[in-house]
Amino acid sequence: MMAEEYSRILVDKRGDICWVTVNRPGDRNSIDTELMEELEHMLVDIEKSVARGVVFTGAGDTYFIGGADGIEMMQCDPEGARSFSGRIQKLFDRLEESPLILVAAINGLCFGGGFEFALACDLRVASEAARIGLPEVKVGIIPGGGGTQRLPKLVGVGRAMEMILTGRLYKGKEAFDLGLVNQVTPADKLLAETETILKSIFRSPQYALSQAKRAVHASKTRPFDQGLMVESEEFKKCFVHDYFLRLMCQQLKEGILKTTVKLPDSVCKERG
């Protein structure tokens, strides 16, 4: 699937950052099966490019993503509902697994599947006008895209239980205070602030960012001892690259880093 074939997303590749707009303004920018397919194709495409991160936002000023598509869900029988839940969970797992840094720039209403989408991103930046939450119980269902699992890991079981049982939506500043988002900003500065955050992160080498991301996610899915093993493996992979060695050699040369240990000449030869 080529970018020009997308009907539900707008893709704007600009160097390190790919800007993706969920573009279903007549349907609350809601998530249906076709949108899921387009997002998965987009990720494959972007991961082959020079981009280091993806920023997701919603078309228009009202919605970031207004949940999963209600018309599609209302046609589900119980088995169909389980299948739909598994499909959307698969997409969000794929977001987490991406080596790219993914940011949800939440520009409006972000509830249900929309907030579950944002939870699967690495960072969340919200407009002051955003409203965020998991209100599914109010319409007689529960979160089905991973919200019951990811939210407790973000804010704790007690707080997540309250949020899910009340179905309350939280405004941008309140969402920030509760730890639902990493930063809140005026609406007219949302995308610029998101870009600033990513540019700051991109001062570090991409391989380190990707490996840090894998290690952190292991803490959510594995017992502590297994998580430590993943951390060690990802730590090991950093030493395939010479970025750290070159940096240390440069700091030794400039006198920023000092040592009384006699290093073999070969360690910093032609480095720094």
N, C-alpha and C positions, 0 to 999 in steps of 0.2 A: 504494500500500500504506500503510495507516494503522498507527500504533504498536500499536493493539490487535490487529492481524493478525500481528504478529511472533510466531513460535513458537520462535525460536532465540536471540533477544537480549531483554534487559530494558533499557528506555530510561527514564532519569530525568532530565528537564530541570529544572535548577535555576539560573536566571539565566544567568550567563556560562558556566557549565560544564554540559555534558551528560554524564551518567554512563551508560556502556553496558556491560552485563555479558553476556558470551558464556555462554549458558545451555543447555548440552548436558551436564549432569553425568553422565549415563549413558553418554556417548560421549567422555569425556575433554575436553569442550568443543572437540572437533575441528572442522575446517573442511570442510564439504561444500558442494555447489553451492547448496543452499537458503540456507545461512548467508551465502554470498557475496552472493546476491541481496538478502537482508535488509540487510546492511551497506551496500550501495550505495544502496538506497532510503533508509535512515536518514541517510546523509550528505547526500543531496539535501534531505531534510526539515530537517535541523539547519542546513544552510548558509543556509536561508531564515529562520531564527529569530534571536533576539537572542544566541544562544550564540557565544562566542568560541573555545571549545576543547572537545575531547572527551576523556574519560578512559575507556580500555578496561580491563576486568579480567575475571576468570573466575569463574563460579559455584562455590561451595564453597571448601574450603581446600587442595585437592590440586593442581588444575590451573589455570593461566592459560589456555593453549590447548595441548592435547597433539597438535600436528601436524595434518596434513590427514587426512581421514576414510579410514581404511585399508580399510573395506568398500567404499567407492566406488572407491578406486584399484585394488583387487584385481580388479575387473571390467573394467579397461581393457586393450585390446590396445595395441601400440606407438603407433598413431595416436591412440587414445583417450587415452593417457598424455600425448602431446604437447599434445592439446587441453586436458586438465585442467591441465597446467602453464601453458599460455597463459592459461587462465581465472583462475587464482589470481594470476598475475603482473599481469593487468589490474586486479584488485581492489587489489593493493598499490600499483600505479602511481597508482590513483585516490586512495588515501590520501595519497600524497605530494603530489598535485596540489591537494588541498583547501586553501582559504585559511585554514581553522581550524587551531589548534594542537592536535596530536594527541599524547596521552601514553599509553604502555602502562604500567599499574600492575600489575607482574608479581607475582602473589600465590602462585605455585606452580610446578609443572612447566611449562616453556616451551621446547619443542623442535620441531625440524623446521619445519613450516609456522607453528607458533606463534611461533617466534623470528623467522622471516621476516616475519610480521605485525608484530612489535615493531620490527624493523629499518626498516619502512616508516613507522613513527610518528616524530614529531619528537624526542621525548624518551622515555627508558625509566627508570622508577623500580622497583627490585626489592626485594622482601621478602628478609630474611636467609634465609628458608626456600626461596627460589626455586632452581630448577636450570635452567640455560639452555645450549642448544647445538644443533648440527646433527648428529644421529646417524644420518642416512639410510644411510650406507654399511654400517652394521651390519645392515641388513635388505635389502641388495642393491640399493639405489637411490641417487640423489644428490639434493641439494636441488633442487627444481623451482619454487620460488616466489620466485626472485630472490636466494637466499642466497649463491650462488657469485659474484654481482656486487656486492651491497650490503656483505657482510661484509668483503671486501678493502678497500673504500673506507673502512670504519670503522676497521679495525685493521691494515691492511697485508696484502700478498699472503702473506708468509711465515707470519704468525700465523694468517691465515684458512686457509691450506692445512693447517697443523697441526690446527686445530680441526675442519675438515671430514674430513680423512683419519683422524683418531683417533676422531671421533664422540663425543668426551668431553662430558659435561655439567658445567657450572661452577656452584658455589653462589654465592649472592648477593654476598658480599664479594669472592670471587675474580673474579666477572664484572665487578664495579666496578673492581677493580685492573687488569683487562685492557682496560678501556674499552668493554665490551659494554653497560653501563648507565651512566646519568648519576649515579645516586644509589642507595644501599642503605639500608634502614631496617628496624627491627623490624616484624614482621608486623602487630602491632596498631596501628601508626602509619602504615601504608602509604598509605591513602587520605587521611588528614589531611595528611601530608607532601606528597603529590601536589597536593592543593588549595592548599597554601601556595606551592608552586613556581609554579603557574599564576597565582595571585593576584598574585604578584610580577611575573611577566611581563606581566600585564594592566595594569600601571601605564603601559605604553607604548601608543600608539594602535594600533588593530587593523590599519589599512592598512599601517603600517610593519612590523608583525610578518609580515603576509602577503607583503609585497614582499621582505623579508629572506629569508623561506623560499624564495621562487622563485629568488632570486639564488644562494643556497647550493646548491640542487638543480642549478642550471646547471653548477656545478663538477664534478658527478658525471657529467654526460651530454654535455658539450661540451668542445671544445679550449679551452685557456686564453684565447686571444684572443676567442673567441666568448662565453666566460663573462664576460669583462670587458664586452663589449657588452651582455649581459643585465643586468649590475650597473648600468651607466650608465642603461639604460632604466628599471629599477626605481627608481633614485635620482631620475631625472627625475620619475617619477610622484608622488614624495613632495611635490613642490612644487606639485602641484595643490591640496593642502591648505594651510591657513595655520597649522597647529599649531607648526611650527618658527619661523615668523616671529613669532607671538604670544609664544612662549617667549623668544626673543631680545629682543623689545621689552620684555617684563616684566623681564628681567634687566638691561637697560640702565636702565630706570626705577628699579630698586631698587639700582643701583650694583654688582651682582654682576659684570656684564659692562661693561667700559670700552673706549672707543675714542677715538682722536684724529681720526677721519674724520668729517667733517660729513655726516650723513645727511639726505636730503630729508625735509621734514616729513611728506610723504605716506606714507613707509615705515611708520611706526609710528602713524599717525593712527588714533585709535579702537581701538588695539590695546594689549595689555598693561595 
